[in-house]
Amino acid sequence: MAAAEEEEEWEDGRSVMPEEEDGDIEDVPPPPLLGRNFGSEDEDEDEAGSLNSQSQWWPRSFREATDTYTIAAPPGLRHLVVGDCNGLGSDLKLPLLSDKLDGRQDSSNNLLPVADPFGSVLSDGRFSDRVQQAPTTPGCNLTQTVFNGVNVLAGIGIFSAPYTIREAGWASLVVLAFFAVVCCYTGVLLKYCFESKDGVKTFPDIGELAFGRIGRFLISIVLYTELYSFCVEFVILEGDNLASIFTSTTFDWNGIHADGRHFFGILFALVVLPSVWLRDLRVISYLSVGGVFATLLVFLSVGVVGATGNVGFHLAGKAVKWDGIPFAIGIYGFCYAGHSVFPNIYQSMSDRTKFNKALYICFAICTTIYGAIAVIGYLMFGDKTLSQITLNLPKDSFVAKVALGTTVIIPFTKYSLVINPLARSIEELRPEGFLTDRLFAVMLRTAIVASTLCVAFLLPFFGLVMALIGSLLSILVALIMPALCFLKIARNKATRLQVIASVATVVLGSVCAVLGTYNSIAKIAESY
C-alpha cells in the first residue's frame, strides 16, 4: 500500500525522500548526468551527495529571494505586452516553478540537440551537445523571458554610459562590445553548468557543484556584497537627483545642518525602510518590472532633449584616452552583471532550449541601449558630461523633468528587492533563542539600510563607485566565476576550443578586474 502511494506521488512529479533512523533526510540518488562521464562512479556519488544536501548549507534562501526579479507582469496585466507567465510570483514562498519542475526529470526525454549561434565554441564539443535539456513546462515564453532579462541587465548603468566616452574616448564603445560578447558567452556557460546535474537551481548551487561548500560560500559572499553595493548606488542616485530637482532644499535643526543631497538621502532611507521590513514583496516586484519602461523613458527623454531643445548634438572627443579605459571597464562590467539571476530566468522558461536565444536577444537590446545613450549623451554635452547624464539635462525642460522624475522613482521600486536576499541570508544565521524571528528581522534590515546610507555618504561618487563595483565584484560574477565553474564541471569533456575560450575569459577578466579596481580606488582617493 505504501509502495503504491509512493509510486503515485513519483508519477505526480514529487520525489519521496525516506528518512534514516537518525532523523536525517536520506539523499535520493539523482538520474545520471546527461552525457557525463567525468570521473569514477565514486566521484559522481560524492558530488551528488554534496549537491542533493545543498538545502543544509548556507544560503538556503537565495533562489526564493531572487525569484522576485523574474516576474513578468502583475496579474491584471499578464495578457498585455508580455502575456501570461502561468502564475509566476503568485506565492513567493513557493518555488518559481511548480513542484513538478523541481523534481526529477527524465533524462531520456530531455536530450535534444540545440543549434548554437556561437558555433563550435559552445556547441561543437561532446560536453556541450550532450548536456542540452529540452523540457517543455509551464512558464514564460521567449518574449517574456527577454523582458525579464532586459529588466535585469538594463539598469542604472545607463546613467553613466555617456560619461565613459568622456573618460575613455570613443574607444570605450569597443569595451562595451567586448563585455557584451564575453558576458553573453559566460551566460551560456552558466546554462551548461546548471543543466549538468539535476537539482542545480542557483549560482551558489553551481559553485557548490564545482568547488564544494567553499565554492558555494565564496560565490554567495560575492553575490551578496554586489547586491549591497547596488543599494549604496541607489542612495547616491536618489540624493543627487532629488537635490538637482529641489536645488534650494537644506535641513537645519538644533545646530544640525544637512545639504540637499544628504537630506534627500536620509529621507529616501526613511521612506523605503517600511518596504524593506516586508517579506512578501509581490506588489513591489510587480512595480519593479517597470524598470524596462523606466530605462526606455530615460533613454528617449535624453534623445528628445538633444533633438528639440537648445542643447543639440556636437561631434567632439578623442578616439581613445588610455588612462580612462579602466574606468570604462568598471562601468560596463557593472552594466552586464545579471548572471546571478540567470538561473532563475532559466527555471521560469516553458521551453528552456530557447534560453540561449533569449540571452542573445537580451544582450543585443541592452548593448543597443547602452551604446546609443552613450553616444547621444556625449554628443549633447561633450566634456561637460557628468557621471549621471540626468544631472546635465536643462531644468526648465518638461522632458528633462520627466527623465529626472523617472530616475527618482527607480530606486524606490528596486531597493527592497535588491536588499532582501542579503537580509534573508543573514536571518538564516540567527542563533536559536536570540530575539524573536520578527524582531531580529526588523533590527537587521534597519541596520542594513542605515549602513548603506552611511557608505553612500562616505563615498558619494556615483560613477567611481559604479566602476569600483563593476571591476571588483561584477567582473567576478559575470566573467571569472562562470568560466571557472564551467571548466571544473566540464573537465575533460569540454572541447579544446571551449577550454581556450574559457581560460582566456578568466585571464582577461582577471586583468580587467585588477586594472579597474586599482584605477577606481585611486580616483576615489584623489576625490577626497
C-alpha positions as CSV (number, residue, x, y, z in Angstrom):
1,M,0.0,0.0,0.0
2,A,2.7,2.4,1.0
3,A,4.7,1.4,-2.2
4,A,1.7,2.2,-4.3
5,E,1.2,5.6,-2.7
6,E,5.0,6.4,-3.2
7,E,4.8,5.4,-6.8
8,E,1.7,7.5,-7.4
9,E,3.5,10.6,-5.9
10,W,6.5,9.9,-8.0
11,E,4.3,10.0,-11.1
12,D,3.0,13.3,-10.0
13,G,6.5,14.7,-10.1
14,R,7.2,14.7,-6.4
15,S,10.2,12.8,-5.2
16,V,9.7,10.9,-2.0
17,M,12.7,11.1,0.3
18,P,12.7,8.4,3.1
19,E,14.1,9.3,6.5
20,E,17.0,7.5,8.0
21,E,16.9,6.2,11.6
22,D,18.9,9.1,12.9
23,G,16.3,11.6,11.6
24,D,18.3,12.9,8.7
25,I,16.9,13.1,5.2
26,E,18.4,10.4,3.0
27,D,19.6,11.7,-0.3
28,V,17.8,10.2,-3.3
29,P,20.3,9.4,-6.0
30,P,19.8,11.7,-8.9
31,P,19.4,10.4,-12.5
32,P,22.7,10.1,-14.4
33,L,24.2,13.4,-15.6
34,L,23.3,13.9,-19.2
35,G,26.2,12.7,-21.4
36,R,28.5,12.8,-18.4
37,N,31.4,10.6,-17.6
38,F,33.7,13.0,-15.8
39,G,35.3,10.6,-13.4
40,S,34.7,7.4,-11.4
41,E,31.4,6.4,-10.0
42,D,32.6,7.2,-6.5
43,E,33.4,10.7,-7.6
44,D,29.9,11.1,-9.1
45,E,28.3,9.8,-5.9
46,D,30.3,12.2,-3.8
47,E,29.3,15.1,-5.9
48,A,25.7,14.0,-6.0
49,G,25.6,13.8,-2.2
50,S,27.1,17.2,-1.9
51,L,24.6,18.8,-4.2
52,N,21.5,17.0,-3.0
53,S,22.2,18.1,0.5
54,Q,22.5,21.7,-0.6
55,S,19.5,22.8,1.4
56,Q,21.6,22.1,4.5
57,W,24.2,24.7,3.6
58,W,24.1,28.5,3.7
59,P,22.5,30.2,2.0
60,R,19.2,28.3,1.6
61,S,17.0,31.3,0.7
62,F,18.9,32.6,-2.4
63,R,16.6,31.3,-5.1
64,E,13.4,32.2,-3.3
65,A,14.6,35.7,-2.5
66,T,15.8,36.3,-6.1
67,D,12.7,34.8,-7.8
68,T,11.1,38.3,-7.5
69,Y,13.4,39.6,-10.2
70,T,11.8,37.4,-12.8
71,I,8.1,38.2,-12.5
72,A,6.9,39.3,-16.0
73,A,3.8,41.2,-15.1
74,P,1.2,41.9,-12.4
75,P,-1.9,39.7,-12.6
76,G,-4.0,42.4,-14.1
77,L,-1.5,43.0,-16.9
78,R,-0.5,39.4,-17.7
79,H,-2.2,39.3,-21.0
80,L,-0.8,42.7,-22.1
81,V,2.5,43.0,-23.9
82,V,4.2,40.0,-22.2
83,G,1.2,37.6,-21.8
84,D,0.8,35.1,-19.0
85,C,3.7,33.5,-17.2
86,N,1.3,31.0,-15.7
87,G,1.1,32.4,-12.3
88,L,4.8,33.2,-11.7
89,G,5.1,35.0,-8.4
90,S,1.7,34.1,-7.2
91,D,3.2,32.9,-4.0
92,L,6.8,33.8,-3.3
93,K,7.0,31.2,-0.5
94,L,6.8,28.6,-3.3
95,P,9.5,27.9,-5.9
96,L,9.3,29.9,-9.1
97,L,8.0,26.8,-10.9
98,S,5.6,24.1,-9.8
99,D,6.7,21.2,-7.7
100,K,6.8,19.1,-10.8
101,L,9.6,21.1,-12.2
102,D,11.6,20.9,-9.1
103,G,11.5,17.1,-9.1
104,R,13.4,14.7,-11.2
105,Q,13.4,15.0,-14.9
106,D,13.5,12.0,-17.2
107,S,16.9,12.5,-18.8
108,S,16.0,10.2,-21.7
109,N,13.2,12.6,-22.7
110,N,15.3,15.7,-22.3
111,L,18.1,15.1,-24.8
112,L,17.6,17.3,-27.8
113,P,20.3,18.7,-30.0
114,V,20.3,22.5,-30.0
115,A,21.8,24.7,-32.6
116,D,24.0,27.4,-31.1
117,P,24.9,30.6,-33.0
118,F,28.2,30.8,-31.1
119,G,29.4,27.9,-33.2
120,S,32.0,25.4,-32.2
121,V,33.0,27.4,-29.1
122,L,29.7,26.4,-27.4
123,S,28.2,23.6,-29.4
124,D,31.0,21.7,-31.2
125,G,32.0,19.6,-28.2
126,R,30.9,16.4,-26.7
127,F,30.1,18.1,-23.4
128,S,28.0,20.9,-25.0
129,D,26.0,18.7,-27.2
130,R,25.2,16.1,-24.6
131,V,24.1,18.3,-21.7
132,Q,21.3,20.0,-23.6
133,Q,17.9,19.6,-21.9
134,A,14.7,20.4,-23.6
135,P,11.8,20.1,-21.1
136,T,8.7,21.9,-22.2
137,T,7.0,23.1,-19.0
138,P,4.6,25.8,-17.8
139,G,6.4,29.1,-17.6
140,C,7.4,32.1,-19.6
141,N,7.7,32.1,-23.3
142,L,10.5,33.7,-25.3
143,T,9.1,37.2,-25.3
144,Q,8.5,37.1,-21.5
145,T,12.0,35.7,-20.9
146,V,13.6,38.5,-22.9
147,F,11.5,41.0,-21.0
148,N,12.8,39.6,-17.7
149,G,16.4,39.5,-19.0
150,V,16.3,43.1,-20.2
151,N,14.8,44.2,-16.9
152,V,17.8,42.7,-15.1
153,L,20.5,43.9,-17.4
154,A,19.3,47.4,-18.4
155,G,19.6,49.2,-15.1
156,I,21.2,52.3,-13.6
157,G,24.3,51.8,-15.7
158,I,22.7,53.9,-18.5
159,F,23.2,57.0,-16.4
160,S,27.0,56.7,-16.6
161,A,27.3,55.3,-20.1
162,P,27.9,58.8,-21.7
163,Y,30.5,59.6,-19.1
164,T,32.6,56.6,-20.2
165,I,33.2,58.3,-23.6
166,R,34.3,61.5,-21.8
167,E,36.7,59.5,-19.7
168,A,37.9,56.9,-22.2
169,G,37.2,58.4,-25.6
170,W,35.2,56.7,-28.4
171,A,37.2,53.5,-27.8
172,S,35.0,52.9,-24.8
173,L,32.4,51.6,-27.2
174,V,34.8,48.8,-28.1
175,V,35.0,48.0,-24.3
176,L,31.1,47.9,-24.4
177,A,31.1,45.5,-27.3
178,F,33.7,43.3,-25.6
179,F,31.8,43.0,-22.4
180,A,28.6,42.3,-24.3
181,V,30.1,39.4,-26.2
182,V,32.0,37.9,-23.3
183,C,29.2,38.2,-20.7
184,C,26.8,36.6,-23.2
185,Y,29.2,33.8,-23.6
186,T,29.6,33.2,-19.9
187,G,25.8,33.3,-19.6
188,V,25.7,30.4,-22.0
189,L,28.3,28.6,-19.9
190,L,26.1,29.0,-16.9
191,K,23.3,27.3,-18.7
192,Y,25.5,24.3,-19.3
193,C,26.5,24.3,-15.6
194,F,23.0,24.2,-14.2
195,E,22.0,21.6,-16.8
196,S,24.9,19.4,-15.9
197,K,23.2,17.9,-12.8
198,D,19.7,17.6,-11.6
199,G,18.9,20.0,-8.7
200,V,21.2,22.9,-9.7
201,K,18.9,25.9,-9.3
202,T,21.1,28.9,-8.4
203,F,24.5,30.4,-8.8
204,P,25.6,29.2,-5.4
205,D,24.5,25.7,-6.4
206,I,26.8,25.9,-9.3
207,G,29.7,27.0,-7.0
208,E,29.0,24.0,-4.8
209,L,28.9,21.6,-7.7
210,A,32.2,22.9,-9.0
211,F,34.2,23.5,-5.8
212,G,32.1,22.1,-2.9
213,R,30.9,24.1,0.1
214,I,33.8,26.5,-0.1
215,G,32.8,27.4,-3.7
216,R,29.2,27.9,-2.6
217,F,30.2,30.1,0.3
218,L,32.6,32.3,-1.7
219,I,30.2,32.8,-4.6
220,S,27.4,33.7,-2.1
221,I,29.6,36.3,-0.4
222,V,30.5,37.9,-3.7
223,L,26.9,38.0,-4.8
224,Y,25.6,39.4,-1.6
225,T,28.3,42.1,-1.5
226,E,27.4,43.1,-5.0
227,L,23.7,43.4,-4.1
228,Y,24.6,45.5,-1.1
229,S,26.7,47.8,-3.2
230,F,23.8,48.3,-5.7
231,C,21.8,49.6,-2.8
232,V,24.5,52.1,-2.0
233,E,24.3,53.3,-5.6
234,F,20.5,53.7,-5.2
235,V,21.0,56.0,-2.3
236,I,23.6,58.1,-4.1
237,L,21.4,58.3,-7.2
238,E,18.4,59.3,-5.2
239,G,20.2,62.0,-3.3
240,D,21.9,63.6,-6.3
241,N,18.8,63.7,-8.5
242,L,16.4,65.0,-5.8
243,A,18.9,67.6,-4.9
244,S,19.0,68.5,-8.6
245,I,15.2,68.9,-8.7
246,F,14.9,70.8,-5.4
247,T,18.0,72.9,-5.5
248,S,17.3,75.2,-2.6
249,T,16.4,72.4,-0.1
250,T,18.5,72.2,3.1
251,F,17.9,70.9,6.6
252,D,18.7,72.9,9.8
253,W,17.5,71.9,13.2
254,N,19.2,72.5,16.6
255,G,22.5,73.1,15.0
256,I,22.3,70.1,12.8
257,H,22.8,71.0,9.1
258,A,22.4,68.9,6.0
259,D,22.6,69.9,2.4
260,G,20.1,68.8,-0.1
261,R,21.9,65.6,-1.2
262,H,22.3,64.3,2.4
263,F,18.8,65.4,3.4
264,F,17.2,63.6,0.5
265,G,19.4,60.5,1.1
266,I,18.2,60.3,4.7
267,L,14.6,60.9,3.5
268,F,14.8,58.2,0.9
269,A,16.1,55.7,3.5
270,L,13.2,56.6,5.9
271,V,10.6,56.2,3.2
272,V,11.9,53.0,1.8
273,L,12.5,51.4,5.2
274,P,9.0,50.0,5.8
275,S,9.1,48.2,2.5
276,V,12.4,46.7,3.5
277,W,10.8,45.2,6.6
278,L,8.3,43.3,4.4
279,R,8.9,39.7,3.4
280,D,6.1,39.4,0.9
281,L,7.4,41.6,-1.9
282,R,4.9,40.7,-4.6
283,V,3.5,44.2,-5.0
284,I,6.9,45.8,-5.2
285,S,8.2,43.1,-7.6
286,Y,5.2,43.8,-9.9
287,L,6.2,47.5,-9.8
288,S,9.9,46.7,-10.4
289,V,9.2,45.2,-13.9
290,G,8.6,48.8,-14.9
291,G,12.3,49.1,-14.8
292,V,12.4,48.3,-18.5
293,F,10.0,51.0,-19.3
294,A,11.8,53.5,-17.0
295,T,15.1,52.7,-18.7
296,L,13.5,53.3,-22.2
297,L,11.8,56.5,-20.9
298,V,15.0,58.0,-19.7
299,F,16.7,57.0,-22.9
300,L,14.0,58.6,-25.0
301,S,13.9,61.7,-22.8
302,V,17.6,62.3,-23.2
303,G,17.3,62.0,-27.0
304,V,14.3,64.3,-27.2
305,V,16.1,67.0,-25.2
306,G,19.0,66.8,-27.6
307,A,16.8,66.9,-30.7
308,T,14.3,69.5,-29.8
309,G,16.0,71.7,-27.2
310,N,18.8,74.2,-27.3
311,V,21.4,71.6,-26.5
312,G,21.8,69.9,-29.9
313,F,24.5,67.4,-30.9
314,H,28.1,68.3,-31.4
315,L,30.8,66.0,-32.6
316,A,33.7,66.1,-30.2
317,G,36.1,63.9,-28.2
318,K,39.2,61.9,-28.7
319,A,39.3,58.5,-30.3
320,V,40.9,56.9,-27.2
321,K,42.1,58.1,-23.7
322,W,44.1,55.2,-22.4
323,D,44.0,56.4,-18.8
324,G,40.2,56.2,-18.9
325,I,39.9,52.7,-20.3
326,P,40.0,51.1,-16.8
327,F,37.1,53.3,-15.8
328,A,35.1,52.1,-18.9
329,I,35.9,48.5,-17.9
330,G,34.4,49.0,-14.5
331,I,31.2,50.8,-15.8
332,Y,30.5,48.2,-18.5
333,G,31.3,45.3,-16.2
334,F,28.6,46.8,-13.9
335,C,26.2,47.1,-16.8
336,Y,26.2,43.4,-17.7
337,A,26.2,41.9,-14.2
338,G,22.9,40.0,-14.2
339,H,24.3,36.5,-14.1
340,S,23.2,35.8,-10.5
341,V,19.6,35.9,-11.8
342,F,20.1,33.9,-15.0
343,P,19.4,30.6,-13.3
344,N,16.0,32.0,-12.1
345,I,15.2,33.2,-15.6
346,Y,16.1,29.8,-17.0
347,Q,13.9,28.0,-14.5
348,S,11.0,30.2,-15.4
349,M,11.0,29.3,-19.1
350,S,8.5,26.9,-20.6
351,D,11.0,25.9,-23.3
352,R,14.4,26.0,-21.9
353,T,16.1,25.1,-25.2
354,K,15.4,28.8,-26.2
355,F,17.5,30.2,-23.3
356,N,20.5,30.9,-25.4
357,K,18.4,32.6,-28.0
358,A,16.8,34.7,-25.2
359,L,20.3,35.7,-24.0
360,Y,21.4,36.8,-27.4
361,I,18.3,39.0,-27.9
362,C,18.7,40.5,-24.3
363,F,22.3,41.4,-24.8
364,A,21.7,42.8,-28.3
365,I,18.9,45.0,-26.9
366,C,20.9,46.2,-23.9
367,T,24.0,46.8,-25.9
368,T,22.0,48.9,-28.3
369,I,20.5,50.9,-25.4
370,Y,23.8,51.4,-23.6
371,G,25.7,52.3,-26.8
372,A,23.0,54.7,-28.1
373,I,22.6,56.6,-24.9
374,A,26.4,56.8,-24.5
375,V,26.8,58.3,-28.0
376,I,23.7,60.6,-27.7
377,G,24.6,61.9,-24.3
378,Y,28.2,62.6,-25.1
379,L,27.3,64.4,-28.4
380,M,25.0,66.6,-26.4
381,F,27.3,67.7,-23.6
382,G,30.8,66.7,-24.7
383,D,33.5,67.1,-22.0
384,K,30.9,68.7,-19.7
385,T,29.1,65.3,-19.4
386,L,28.6,64.3,-15.7
387,S,28.7,60.9,-14.2
388,Q,24.8,60.9,-14.2
389,I,23.5,62.1,-17.6
390,T,20.3,63.3,-16.0
391,L,22.2,65.9,-14.0
392,N,23.2,67.5,-17.3
393,L,19.6,68.0,-18.5
394,P,18.2,71.6,-18.5
395,K,16.0,72.1,-15.5
396,D,13.4,74.2,-17.4
397,S,12.6,71.4,-19.9
398,F,9.5,69.4,-19.4
399,V,11.1,66.3,-20.9
400,A,14.1,66.7,-18.6
401,K,11.7,66.8,-15.7
402,V,10.1,63.5,-16.9
403,A,13.6,61.9,-17.0
404,L,14.5,63.2,-13.6
405,G,11.2,62.1,-12.1
406,T,11.6,58.6,-13.6
407,T,15.1,58.4,-12.3
408,V,13.9,59.3,-8.8
409,I,11.2,56.5,-8.9
410,I,13.6,53.7,-9.9
411,P,15.3,53.3,-6.5
412,F,12.0,53.1,-4.7
413,T,10.9,50.1,-6.8
414,K,14.3,48.3,-6.7
415,Y,15.9,48.9,-3.3
416,S,13.8,46.5,-1.2
417,L,14.0,43.7,-3.8
418,V,17.8,44.0,-4.0
419,I,18.4,44.1,-0.3
420,N,16.0,41.3,0.5
421,P,18.3,38.3,-0.5
422,L,21.1,39.7,1.7
423,A,18.8,40.2,4.7
424,R,17.2,36.7,4.3
425,S,20.7,35.1,4.1
426,I,21.7,36.8,7.4
427,E,18.4,35.9,9.0
428,E,19.3,32.2,8.4
429,L,22.2,32.6,10.8
430,R,20.2,33.9,13.7
431,P,21.1,31.8,16.8
432,E,18.3,29.8,18.2
433,G,16.5,31.7,21.0
434,F,18.2,35.0,20.1
435,L,15.3,37.5,20.0
436,T,12.2,36.7,18.0
437,D,12.3,36.0,14.3
438,R,10.3,39.1,13.5
439,L,12.2,41.5,15.9
440,F,15.6,40.2,14.6
441,A,14.5,40.7,11.0
442,V,13.3,44.3,11.6
443,M,16.5,45.2,13.6
444,L,18.8,43.6,11.0
445,R,17.1,45.2,8.0
446,T,17.1,48.6,9.7
447,A,20.8,48.3,10.3
448,I,21.5,47.3,6.7
449,V,19.6,50.3,5.4
450,A,21.4,52.6,7.8
451,S,24.8,51.1,6.7
452,T,24.1,51.7,3.0
453,L,23.2,55.3,3.9
454,C,26.5,55.8,5.7
455,V,28.5,54.2,2.9
456,A,26.8,56.4,0.4
457,F,27.7,59.5,2.4
458,L,31.3,58.3,2.7
459,L,31.6,57.5,-1.0
460,P,29.3,60.0,-2.8
461,F,30.8,59.4,-6.2
462,F,28.2,57.7,-8.3
463,G,30.4,57.0,-11.4
464,L,33.5,56.0,-9.5
465,V,31.6,53.7,-7.1
466,M,29.9,52.1,-10.0
467,A,33.3,51.5,-11.7
468,L,34.6,50.0,-8.5
469,I,31.6,47.7,-8.1
470,G,31.9,46.6,-11.7
471,S,35.7,46.0,-11.5
472,L,35.8,44.3,-8.1
473,L,32.6,42.4,-8.0
474,S,30.7,42.3,-11.3
475,I,33.6,41.0,-13.3
476,L,33.9,38.2,-10.8
477,V,30.2,37.3,-11.1
478,A,29.9,37.8,-14.9
479,L,33.2,36.7,-16.3
480,I,35.6,34.8,-14.0
481,M,33.4,32.6,-11.9
482,P,31.2,31.3,-14.7
483,A,34.2,30.3,-16.7
484,L,36.0,28.7,-13.8
485,C,32.9,26.7,-12.8
486,F,32.4,25.6,-16.4
487,L,36.0,24.3,-16.6
488,K,35.7,22.5,-13.3
489,I,32.3,20.9,-14.1
490,A,33.1,20.0,-17.7
491,R,36.6,18.8,-17.0
492,N,37.9,16.8,-20.0
493,K,34.5,16.7,-21.7
494,A,34.9,20.3,-22.9
495,T,36.4,20.8,-26.3
496,R,39.8,22.4,-26.8
497,L,38.2,25.5,-28.2
498,Q,35.8,25.7,-25.2
499,V,38.8,25.4,-22.8
500,I,40.8,28.0,-24.7
501,A,37.8,30.4,-24.7
502,S,37.1,29.9,-21.0
503,V,40.7,30.2,-19.9
504,A,41.0,33.4,-22.0
505,T,37.9,34.7,-20.3
506,V,39.4,34.1,-16.9
507,V,42.7,35.7,-17.7
508,L,41.2,38.7,-19.4
509,G,38.6,39.1,-16.6
510,S,41.4,39.0,-14.0
511,V,43.4,41.6,-15.8
512,C,40.4,43.8,-16.2
513,A,39.4,43.4,-12.6
514,V,42.9,44.4,-11.3
515,L,43.2,47.4,-13.6
516,G,39.7,48.6,-13.0
517,T,39.8,48.2,-9.2
518,Y,43.1,49.9,-8.9
519,N,42.0,52.8,-11.1
520,S,38.7,53.3,-9.2
521,I,40.3,53.2,-5.8
522,A,43.0,55.7,-6.9
523,K,40.4,58.1,-8.3
524,I,38.2,57.8,-5.2
525,A,41.2,58.6,-3.1
526,E,42.0,61.6,-5.3
527,S,38.5,62.9,-4.9
528,Y,38.8,63.4,-1.2
